[in-house]
Amino acid sequence: LCSSIVLTASATLSNAQVVGSSAIPLTVVAAKQQHLPEAAVGYLNDKLMQVISRNGLGTADYNSRFVITASVVPVTKDIIPGPPKQIAESLDLTFYIVDNVDHKIFSSVTTAVKAVEASEEKVLIKAIRSVDTGSQKISAFVNTGRDRIIAYYDSQCDNIIAKAEAMASRHQYDAALFELYMVPECCPSAFAKCSNVADKIYSSYVDYWGEVCLAKAKALWTAEQNAEGARKAGEYLCQILPESGSYSKAEKLYQEMANKVKADIDFEMRKYD
């Protein structure tokens, strides 16, 4: 029996454990504003990544509940006659940490920046690049956001668990595990509670998927008791993990199929002889 094949459940658990790190995972969203050219948006995205890396946050390569984003608002703009003609512009660059589900701002900070360049695009890029993402002001912004996110998970832990258990009861195991492992390790109490529940849900997931695969394998084998039927059924049996309650039944069915196919082959070989 091919017990080495991993279930979707175990893949979900593995991905979720990456999320559950000591850093608060944030999704980076570089807000596209009408007055910002694509090049400037790219530099803004880089600045958001710098805020994360320099201040002990973590990135999430999925749509997490919490995002970090920014906006650039022009304040003043002056044309300096040339030659060459130049543009002097003052802007307010604001960083936000946002609850993207409830649409609440958890923390924000505004930095005034100035730049002088030959074109509007160059002015915006230069101004964005001038922001010091390691400043005390931005560090305070990050710490405020982190503290409020931790407070959110601590206060919502029981609700998160209840939601995950409801999902599991509807066999939505992937979503339930994802919900639980969104809680980062820097929330020790909430993380421990959610991890314990996740372990139980994962066990239920393994048993449930084992039952599903065994039922499909039996149906395929009943319909076609030959080498081809065994191959089709075996594709499902291989997905049943040893810790599943269906594993011993899967082994029994596998042996039954192996004996039947071998007997058929032996019979065909005797006819050939």
Buried (B, 14 or more C-beta within 10 A) or exposed (E): BEBEEEBEBBEBBEBBBEBBEEBBBBBBBBBEEEEBEEEBBEBBBBBBBBBBEBBBBBBBEEEBBBBBBBBBEBEEEEEEEEEEEBBBBBBEBBBBBBBBEEEEEBBBBEBEBBBBBEEBBBBBBBBBBEBEBEEEEBBEBBEBBBEBBBEBBBEBBEEBBEBBBEBBEEEBBBBBBBBBBBBBBBBEEBBEBBBEBBEEBBBBBBBBBBBBBBEBBBEBBEEBBEBEBBEBBBBBBBBBBEEBBBBEBBBEBBEEBEEBBEEBEEEEEEEEE
